[in-house]
Amino acid sequence: MRKRSLLVIAALISLFFISCEDELTSLGLNLRDPNDLMGTSFMDSTTIVAQSLWVDSLNTKGLSSNVLGYVNDPTFGSTKADFYAQYLLSAKSVDFGTANLDSVVLCIRIGGFFGDTTTALPIRVYELDEKMNTDSVYTANSTLEYKNTNLTYDPNFTLKPKPTTRVTIDTNSYEAHIRIRLSDAIGQFFLDHESDMQTDALFAALFKGLYVTVENPNGTGSLMYINLTSSLSKIAIYYKDNNVRKEFTLLTSSSAIRFNHYEHYYTKATPHFISEVMNGVPYGGNSTLGEELLYLQPTGGVKTKIQFPTVKNAFKDKKIVINRAELVITNVSTDPTHFFNPALLTIQGVAKDGTICYLPDDSYFTSSEYFGATYNTTTKEYRIRITDYIHDLILRDNFQDYFYLMVSGSGVRGNRLIFGGTNPSDISSRLRLEISYTEY
C-alpha cells in the first residue's frame, strides 16, 4: 500500500514538472509574430514616393461598353462623356413599300451609373459629317465633325436615368434602356433613301453615324453605363405600309465603329487636386502633395505613379526569398455615397526598356484570389499582391522601380478613388508596402 502511494505521488510530481515546463516554454509566444518563429521577417516601412498624374492617352474604340453623361464631382470637377457611333442595317434589301412615317426613336441599353440619377440630363443628338474609318485609332481625346442640327424631337430634351427600371412598350416588358425620340426629318430622310439602304457599304456612305452628347445639367448629374451592341440599342424607324404598322432598325453591331470621347474640367476640382495633378510638371504637379492624398479617375482622367526608390538597396547583398509583398491602399473619400469607388484596381508596369505592360502577366497570378485589388468594404482597403514584381525588382532587375496604379476598366467606368498618401496626417490610411521575407 505504501509503495502504491509513493508511485502515485511520483506520478503527480512528474506531471507537475511537465506542466511547468510547457508553461515556461510557451511564455511570451503570443507576444511575437508567428512568422518570426519560422525565420520570417516583416516590414512595412519601405519608402514610397507617389504622385497622381493625368492620363495622356486612352483607347476607347470598340470597347465592350460605353459611357454617356455629365457629372459634377465635388473633388474631381466636371466630367462629360459622349460617344460617336456607326449604325448599320439590320437587314439587307430594304423595302419600305408605300411607307408613311410614324416616328423614329434612338434606344440605348443602360446597365449602371455613377453619380446622382435624380438629376435630369440634357441629351443632344447630331448626325456625323465625317466618315469613321476602320483602321483609325480613336482615343478619349478623339473627335469627329458633325452637323449643327440637334436631332432630338424635343430640342430641350432631358432625361432622368433609371438603370434598374424595366421599360414597358405595348404591354411588353424590356430591360432598362433610354428612349429618345428623334426629329421626323431624319426619319423621313431614311424612308426617302431606300435605294441607298440595300447594303452596309451604301448605307455607310449615306449616313455616317451619330454623335450623342450631354450638356451640363447644372446639378450633380451622372454617367450612364451603356451597351451599344445590345439588341435594345438601335435607331427604330416606325412607319405604316398600307396601314400596317412596321418597324425597321439600324444597329450598332459588334462590327460597327464606336468610341467614347471624354472631357474633364479640372478647374472646378478641389485646390489640393489642382495643385497635385494640374500645376507644375506636365502630366503631374507637386509630388510632395502625394504625401497627404492621392487620386484615381477612369474615363481618361488620373492615374497614380508609385515608386519604390529604396527597396532594392534595402535587400542589397542579402540572400532572401520574398514570401509576400502587398500594396495597401486605403479609401479616404468623404464625398456622397453615389460617387462610388472602383470595384477593382489594376497595375500598369514599366519594363527597363520602357515597354508598358500590365502586372502580373501570368494567368495564375492575375486571378483575383491571388492578386487581390478588390475593395474590402469593412477595412476600406484594397490589397494588391505584388510579390513577383518586388522579387523581380530586387533580384532580376527587369522592371523600373515604379508602376502606375489605375482603375480597372478605366475606359468604360466612372468610379473614382481618393486614397491616403505616403505620409498622411491620419497615419492609419498611409499608402504602404507590406513585405514578408525569409533571409537565409
Secondary structure, DSSP 8 states (H G I E B T S, - for coil): -HHHHHHHHHHHHHHHHHHHHHHHHHTTGGGS-GGGGGTEEEE-----EEEEEE----B-BT-SSEEEEEEEETTTEEEEEEEEE--EESSSS----SEEEEEEEEEEEEEEEEE-TTS-EEEEEEEB-S---TT---BTT----B-SS--BSSTT-EE---TT--EEETTEEE-SEEEEEE-HHHHHHHHHTGGG-SSHHHHHHH---EEEEE---SS-EEEEEEETTSTT-EEEEEEEETTEEEEEEEE--TTS-EEEEEEEEGGGS-HHHIIIIISSSTT---GGGGGTEEEEBTTTTEEEEEE-SSHHHHTTT--EEEEEEEEEEEB---S-TTS---SBEEEEEEETTS-EEEE--STTTTSHHHHEEEEETTTTEEEEE-HHHHHIIIII--EEEEEEEEETTTTT----EEEE-SS-SSGGG--EEEEEEEE-
